[in-house]
């Protein structure tokens, strides 16, 4: 297995971790907990309010988190490998 394959695996693991964290955060921070329609809506609104916006801003923040954590995992792998 090449070093690049291991880097891709590290990025994928980071992205999966970020996605799980985003789902857990959305389901727990709102006025209504859970992954029903009201729980998701209130969770995204709460996340968006922290960032200075509303539900759409919360959706962008929650969607960007797995990308950021995946990039961090890849960068950390490359840094530790060198």
N, C-alpha and C positions, 0 to 999 in steps of 0.2 A: 504494500500500500504506500502510495507516495505521500510526501509531506503536504501537498496541496489537498489531497483527499482528507487528511486529518484536520486541516484548517477548515474545510467545508463542513466536516462533522462538528467541529467546535462552534462554528457559526450557527449551524442548525440546532444544536443543543441550547445555545444562548437564545435563539429566537423562540424555541419551544418554551423555555423557562419564562421569557418575557410575555409570551401569549398567555400562559397559565396565570402569571401574576396580574396581567391586565383583566382577565376574566374574574379572578378572585377579588380584585379591587373594585371593579364595577358592581359586582354582586353584593359587596359588603358596605360600601360607603354611603349609599343613598338613604333617603328617608324610609324607604321600604327595602328590606334586604331580600335577596334571592334573584333568580334569573327569569322571573316572569316579566311581562311587559312593563309593569309599574316599577319593578326593581331595576331593570336595565335603564329605563328612562330617568329615574331619580338618581341612579349612580352616575350616568353620563352627565347629567346636569350638575351634580356636585363636583365632579372632576373638572368640568368646564368652568364652573364658578371659581374654582381655585386658580385657574389659568386666566381669569378675567373675561370669560365668555359664557356661553350657554351649553346646551346639549351638543350642538355641532362641534364646538371646540373640544368638548370632552371626548367625542368620538375620534377626533384627530389625534388628541393626546394618547388615548388608549390604543389606537392603531399604530402610532409611532413608537411606542414603548418596545414591542418585540423587535422592531428593526434596530433600534438603538442597542438593545441588549445583545442581539446577534452580532452586530458590528463590534461591540465591546468584547464579546467572546472570541471572535476571529482575531482582533487586534492583540488581545492578551495571549492567545496561542502563538501568534507570530513573534511577539516580544519575548516570551519565555523560551521559544525554540531557538532564537538567535542568541 
